[in-house]
Amino acid sequence: MESATMQTNKHTLFTLCTSLLLVAVLGYSPSGIAAEPPAGGDAPISQDTADAILKELKEIRRVLEKIEKQGGRAAQRPGRPTSARVSTKGKQNMGSKDAPVTVVEFTDYQCPFCLRFTKTTFPLLKKKYIDTGKVRWVALNLPLAFHKDATKAAQAAHCAGEQDKFWEMREVLFKNPQKLNVSFLPAHAATLNLDIEAFNACLQSKRHLDTIAKEAKDAGSVRLTGTPSFIIGKTTSDVIEGPVVIGAQPMNQFDAAINKVLAQKPVAAKAPESKAK
């Protein structure tokens, strides 16, 4: 029987392999600059983002080498899912609750690919789908094990959410990728005019940590191990099920996935059975 350590190492390896795959999908050259402009009209990555990606790859290599030394060389990455389902009940969301489509995003605030998506593609999606009532956006967390500040940053977003500033804090966190350490978080809260005493009390507690861990576990249960990852499906009051989009993909990839779900016919309501007279 595998030890718990070996199982953890395998899960980490799967996550790292997924991250490496995202690099290949996005077409980055070894210099950290896009080999060619991404499809769909997205702008080339900035030098800061390129530097962050290179740093990410070095960390991935370091952890992979450590896993290999521990005997994780035989681990194999499971197949990538093409569809998945996840509960969204009570989660942070943006857009109309009556929107026909829901997009569930699993993110990591320290992930350079999530940063790229947030800066380039998300504003286009918000303008075209969320602001027009076609899509409801749900934010879930998948902090990766080798991002030491990701979990605390996720907690900061939820602590801000207690004061109805979740999305504003999320934006601040992504705008400050080099300032995610806990020492910077109160200053971020101050820029949003939050009650700092209440925010710090939340941050110093264990509030929301179980929720963040549960969301990461839910992602793993449907084989989503890299960030950003998305599930796109028909809106329901709880479980969202549909095709998966993995990585900081260009706008045309989301257009195709969202429009495919929009085109689906609604499930017909079951007629009530007539009572026998």
Salt bridges, closest charged atoms under 4 A:
GLU2 OE2 - LYS10 NZ 2.13
GLU56 OE1 - HIS147 NE2 2.70
GLU59 OE2 - ARG62 NH2 2.63
GLU65 OE2 - ARG61 NE 3.25
ASP98 OD1 - LYS97 NZ 3.67
GLU105 OE1 - ARG170 NH2 2.67
ASP108 OD2 - HIS147 ND1 2.92
ASP131 OD1 - LYS126 NZ 2.97
ASP149 OD2 - LYS148 NZ 3.40
GLU162 OE2 - ARG207 NE 2.94
GLU162 OE2 - HIS208 NE2 2.77
GLU171 OE2 - LYS175 NZ 3.13
GLU215 OE2 - LYS91 NZ 3.08
ASP218 OD1 - LYS214 NZ 2.93
GLU241 OE1 - ARG85 NE 3.47
ASP255 OD1 - LYS128 NZ 3.16
